[in-house]
């Protein structure tokens, strides 16, 4: 390259003009390409920024949709949660009444039942009230608790049959009735105690309270 320049210089003014033209053309081409590159870089940067803004806006829109869906779900879940808590609480209160009426029944001596029919009626009414409330609201309870309540409802027919048999056993010494009466009392107490405990556990779970 240096030899070429020396040759052009030694060739006189025309050669110098050619040399100047070449240098100027080279610089012009470099400037032209440099400007094009800068323009393209700015275009790419702007396109990238526009794309980022578009993605951010789409993310915001999607987040708004998710937030709206979550809010809707939370409202529905909260309402269902509150309704379930209300049903459990109501059945719990009815179970306490039923348990109390059962306790009253078994405070009576077997041979004195006929003189305390009102206590038997109270038990019968409290049981019917419990059953009437439970059956249409069964869906709110866990499978474990529902199974226990269902067994209790089935056993009620057995309990009433036992009541009837005892009532029919007139003039039978109390000593012979007492074992049967005590067993009936224990079985009924066990059923109500288990159900009450399960209702308490379910209600505490809803509240987020540790058992």
Residue pairs with C-beta under 8 A, 6 or more apart in sequence:
5 19
7 15
8 15
8 16
8 18
8 19
9 15
9 16
9 19
81 206
83 140
84 140
84 206
85 203
85 206
85 207
87 137
87 140
88 140
88 141
88 199
88 202
88 203
88 206
89 203
90 133
91 130
91 133
91 134
91 137
91 141
91 199
92 196
92 199
92 200
92 203
94 126
94 129
94 130
94 133
94 134
95 130
95 192
95 195
95 196
95 199
96 196
97 126
97 129
97 130
98 123
98 126
98 127
98 129
98 130
98 192
99 189
99 192
99 193
99 196
100 126
101 119
101 122
101 123
101 125
101 126
101 127
102 123
102 188
102 189
102 192
103 189
104 119
104 122
104 123
105 119
105 120
105 123
106 181
106 184
106 185
106 188
106 189
108 116
108 119
109 174
110 166
110 174
110 177
110 178
110 180
110 181
111 172
111 174
111 177
113 120
113 163
113 166
113 167
114 167
120 163
124 160
127 156
131 153
131 156
134 149
134 153
138 146
138 149
141 149
141 202
142 198
142 202
144 198
145 195
145 198
145 199
145 202
148 191
148 194
148 195
148 198
149 195
151 191
152 191
152 192
152 195
155 187
155 191
159 184
159 187
159 188
162 180
162 184
166 177
166 180
166 181
169 177
201 211
204 210
204 211
205 211
